Amino acid sequence: MDALHTLLVAYRNYIFVADEYLRGAEFYRSRALLDRAHTWFAPASAAFATLRKQAEADRATKRDVPAYLGLDEYLARLSTGLEMRMAVTRAALTADPDDLAHADEVLKSFENPFYRTAGDEAFNHGDDFCDIGDRNDLAEYHAACDSGNFEHEAVAWWRYRAWLDILAEQEPSELGSLSSAYTALRLLDRFEESRSDPGTMWRYTDGAEQRAMLHIARAEALLRFADEARTGDVTRYAELLVEAAGALARAEQLTPPSDQPQRFRRFATRFLDVFARMQALPGDTSYVRHPGFARKAAYFRAVLDRLDAIALARP
């Protein structure tokens, strides 16, 4: 039992380190950090698979499952969440069709049929994720929703599904109406509200960070399409820049400089780059000179000049 306890401790430590490297890979768009994350995740994933097989064997022979395996649902959430996130992050960094296809396979392998139901029904009948109101036809969904870590798993799956759909989208007109992105943002927003105390100064921030990253993913996709339209269709190019600027502004609203100064720097710098491109457009696209964009740019410049002081809490 001591050896198994040691294995579990090591598993948690490896998962923690892998998760930190993965966060760095996402933020800095670094394939080197992603590879480091995989180096730490691979042995932890193999160890977890061994524990799961042992638990299944014990149950099959009607033996009591040791107490250390009572946490297997929680550990499974850590493992599967990292595997999905790593696959989608790699697809985001490489834009390789094979990596996009692999990420899609990973997400499908972890999809629970009730995740789709959750996307339609969660929070629609009350303030609780699993509330079904008077819907007798949702009894099976309600039972699944009340088991294990369903809420966390469903929200995580939708987040990665939306991110991958944005990466794989081939038509810029669809980016504003992707149902998966709408669902993920709605679930993350409500999920965060249900677990935050509005009376506190600092709210639960993981959900806000995840929503911000989806807006960033959409902005980057819009800029990719803008680059394609730049030499052929000036009007479409301008429209895509405006949409990208709006997505970046929404990301910044979820990431105040006092809470996440480095993320703010990334969003603000990217917005100012897009704003400069908008300012360079010819006069017949004057609608891009809406004063709201100029005010946002002025705000970003002012805060960026003071961001180091804010980050270090200097007077």
C-alpha positions in Angstrom: 0.0 0.0 0.0 2.9 2.4 0.7 4.2 1.8 -2.8 0.7 2.6 -4.3 0.5 5.7 -2.2 3.9 6.8 -3.4 2.7 6.2 -7.0 -0.4 8.4 -6.5 1.7 11.2 -5.0 4.1 11.0 -8.0 1.1 10.9 -10.4 -0.3 14.1 -8.9 3.1 15.8 -9.1 3.7 14.8 -12.7 0.3 16.0 -13.6 0.9 19.3 -11.9 4.2 19.9 -13.7 2.7 18.9 -17.0 -0.2 21.3 -16.5 2.1 24.2 -15.8 4.2 23.5 -18.9 1.0 23.3 -20.9 -0.2 26.6 -19.6 3.1 28.1 -20.6 2.9 26.5 -24.1 -0.6 28.0 -24.6 0.4 31.5 -23.4 3.8 31.7 -25.2 2.7 29.6 -28.2 5.7 27.4 -27.6 6.1 24.0 -29.1 9.1 23.4 -26.9 7.0 23.9 -23.7 4.3 21.7 -25.2 6.9 18.9 -25.7 8.0 19.3 -22.1 4.4 19.0 -21.0 4.1 15.8 -22.9 7.3 14.4 -21.3 5.8 14.8 -17.9 2.3 13.7 -18.9 3.1 10.5 -20.7 4.4 8.5 -17.7 1.6 9.8 -15.4 -1.0 8.8 -18.0 0.5 5.3 -18.2 0.6 5.0 -14.4 -3.0 6.1 -14.2 -4.0 3.5 -16.8 -2.4 0.8 -14.7 -4.4 1.9 -11.6 -7.6 1.9 -13.6 -7.0 -1.6 -14.9 -6.4 -2.8 -11.4 -9.6 -1.2 -10.1 -11.6 -2.8 -13.0 -10.0 -6.2 -12.3 -10.9 -5.9 -8.6 -14.5 -5.0 -9.4 -14.8 -7.8 -11.9 -13.8 -10.4 -9.2 -16.1 -8.6 -6.7 -13.2 -7.7 -4.6 -13.2 -4.5 -2.6 -11.6 -1.7 -4.5 -8.8 -0.3 -2.3 -9.4 3.1 -0.9 -6.6 4.7 -3.0 -8.7 4.0 -6.1 -11.7 5.7 -4.7 -10.3 8.9 -6.2 -10.1 7.4 -9.7 -12.9 9.7 -11.1 -11.1 12.8 -9.9 -7.8 11.5 -11.3 -9.5 10.5 -14.6 -10.7 14.1 -14.9 -7.2 15.4 -14.5 -5.8 12.9 -17.0 -8.5 13.2 -19.7 -8.6 17.0 -19.4 -4.9 17.2 -20.0 -5.0 14.8 -22.9 -7.7 16.8 -24.7 -6.0 20.1 -23.9 -2.7 18.9 -25.1 -4.1 17.6 -28.4 -5.9 20.9 -29.1 -3.0 23.0 -28.1 -0.7 21.1 -30.5 -3.2 21.7 -33.3 -3.4 25.4 -32.4 0.4 25.7 -32.5 1.1 23.8 -35.7 -2.2 24.3 -37.7 -1.2 20.9 -39.3 -4.2 19.0 -40.7 -2.9 15.8 -39.1 -2.8 17.4 -35.7 -6.3 18.9 -36.2 -7.6 15.4 -37.1 -5.8 13.8 -34.2 -7.3 16.4 -31.8 -10.8 15.7 -33.2 -10.3 12.0 -32.6 -9.2 12.6 -29.0 -12.2 14.7 -28.3 -14.6 12.2 -29.9 -13.0 9.4 -27.8 -13.9 11.2 -24.6 -17.3 12.5 -25.7 -20.2 11.5 -23.5 -23.5 11.5 -25.4 -25.0 13.5 -22.5 -22.5 16.4 -23.1 -24.6 17.4 -26.1 -27.7 17.3 -24.0 -26.0 19.5 -21.4 -25.1 22.0 -24.1 -28.9 22.4 -24.7 -30.3 22.0 -21.2 -27.7 23.0 -18.6 -29.0 26.1 -16.6 -32.1 26.3 -18.9 -34.5 25.2 -16.2 -33.0 26.9 -13.2 -29.7 28.0 -11.6 -28.4 24.5 -11.3 -26.4 22.8 -14.1 -28.4 19.6 -13.7 -31.9 21.1 -13.1 -34.4 19.6 -15.6 -37.5 21.3 -14.3 -40.6 19.3 -15.3 -39.0 17.5 -18.2 -39.6 13.8 -17.6 -37.9 13.0 -20.9 -34.6 14.2 -19.4 -34.5 11.7 -16.5 -31.5 9.8 -18.0 -29.6 13.0 -18.5 -30.4 14.1 -15.0 -29.0 10.8 -13.6 -25.8 11.1 -15.6 -25.5 14.8 -14.7 -25.7 14.1 -11.0 -22.9 11.4 -11.1 -19.2 11.9 -10.6 -17.6 15.0 -12.1 -20.1 15.3 -15.0 -20.4 19.1 -14.8 -16.6 19.7 -14.8 -16.1 17.2 -17.6 -18.9 18.5 -19.8 -17.8 22.1 -19.5 -14.2 21.1 -20.2 -15.2 19.0 -23.2 -17.2 21.9 -24.7 -14.4 24.3 -24.2 -12.0 22.1 -26.2 -14.6 21.3 -28.8 -15.2 25.0 -29.3 -11.5 25.8 -29.5 -10.9 23.1 -32.1 -13.9 24.1 -34.2 -12.6 27.6 -34.3 -9.1 26.3 -35.4 -10.6 24.1 -38.1 -13.2 26.6 -39.5 -12.7 27.3 -43.2 -15.3 30.0 -43.6 -14.9 33.3 -41.7 -18.6 34.0 -41.9 -19.2 31.0 -39.6 -16.9 32.2 -36.8 -19.5 34.5 -35.4 -22.2 31.8 -35.2 -20.3 28.6 -34.2 -22.8 26.8 -32.0 -20.0 25.1 -30.1 -18.3 28.4 -29.2 -21.6 29.9 -28.1 -22.3 26.9 -26.0 -18.9 26.8 -24.4 -18.9 30.5 -23.5 -22.4 30.3 -22.1 -21.6 27.2 -20.0 -18.3 28.7 -18.7 -20.0 31.9 -17.8 -22.9 30.2 -15.9 -20.6 27.6 -14.3 -18.3 30.4 -13.0 -21.3 32.4 -11.6 -22.6 29.3 -9.8 -19.2 28.9 -8.0 -18.3 32.5 -7.3 -19.2 34.8 -4.4 -20.1 38.1 -6.0 -19.3 39.8 -2.7 -15.6 39.0 -2.8 -12.9 41.1 -4.3 -11.4 38.2 -6.2 -13.8 35.9 -8.0 -13.0 32.4 -9.3 -11.0 33.2 -12.4 -10.4 30.0 -14.3 -13.7 30.3 -16.2 -12.9 33.9 -17.1 -9.5 32.9 -18.4 -10.9 30.1 -20.4 -13.5 32.4 -22.0 -10.9 35.0 -22.8 -8.8 32.3 -24.5 -11.7 31.3 -26.7 -12.2 35.0 -27.7 -8.5 35.1 -28.5 -8.7 31.9 -30.6 -11.6 33.5 -32.6 -9.6 36.7 -33.1 -6.6 34.8 -34.4 -8.8 32.9 -36.8 -10.3 36.1 -38.0 -6.9 37.6 -38.6 -5.8 34.5 -40.5 -8.8 35.1 -42.8 -8.0 38.8 -43.0 -4.5 38.0 -44.2 -6.0 35.9 -47.0 -8.4 38.7 -48.0 -5.8 41.5 -47.7 -4.8 41.7 -51.4 -8.1 40.8 -53.0 -11.0 42.2 -51.1 -10.3 45.4 -49.1 -13.9 45.6 -47.8 -13.8 42.1 -46.4 -10.3 42.7 -45.0 -11.6 45.7 -43.1 -14.7 43.8 -41.8 -12.5 41.0 -40.5 -10.1 43.4 -38.8 -13.1 45.0 -37.0 -14.4 41.6 -35.9 -11.0 40.6 -34.7 -10.6 43.9 -32.7 -14.0 43.2 -31.1 -13.0 39.7 -30.1 -9.7 41.0 -28.5 -11.6 43.7 -26.6 -14.0 41.1 -25.2 -11.0 39.0 -24.1 -9.5 42.1 -22.3 -12.7 42.7 -20.4 -12.3 39.2 -18.9 -8.7 39.9 -18.0 -8.2 43.1 -16.0 -4.5 44.2 -15.8 -4.5 44.1 -12.0 -5.5 40.4 -12.1 -3.6 39.0 -15.1 -1.0 41.6 -16.2 0.9 39.3 -18.6 -2.3 38.2 -20.4 -3.5 41.8 -20.5 -0.2 42.7 -22.2 -0.8 40.0 -24.8 -4.3 41.1 -25.6 -3.5 44.8 -25.6 -0.5 44.5 -27.8 -2.4 42.4 -30.3 -5.3 44.9 -30.3 -2.9 47.8 -31.0 -1.4 45.9 -33.9 -4.8 45.3 -35.4 -5.8 49.0 -34.7 -2.8 50.2 -36.6 -3.8 48.0 -39.6 -7.3 49.5 -39.4 -5.9 53.0 -39.4 -3.9 52.3 -42.5 -7.0 51.4 -44.5 -8.2 53.7 -47.3 -10.8 56.3 -46.7 -13.7 54.3 -48.2 -13.6 52.0 -45.2 -14.0 54.9 -42.8 -16.4 52.9 -40.5 -13.3 51.2 -39.0 -12.5 54.7 -37.5 -15.3 54.4 -35.0 -14.2 56.4 -31.9 -14.7 53.3 -29.7 -11.7 51.7 -31.3 -9.6 54.8 -30.7 -10.7 55.1 -27.1 -9.8 51.4 -26.5 -6.4 51.9 -28.1 -5.7 55.0 -25.9 -6.7 53.0 -22.9 -4.4 50.1 -23.9 -1.5 52.4 -24.5 -1.9 54.2 -21.2 -2.1 50.9 -19.2 0.7 49.3 -21.0 3.0 52.2 -20.1 2.2 51.5 -16.4 1.8 47.7 -16.6 5.1 46.8 -14.9 4.2 49.1 -12.0 0.7 47.5 -11.7 2.1 44.0 -11.9 4.6 44.8 -9.1 2.1 46.8 -7.1 4.3 49.9 -7.2 2.8 53.2 -6.2 
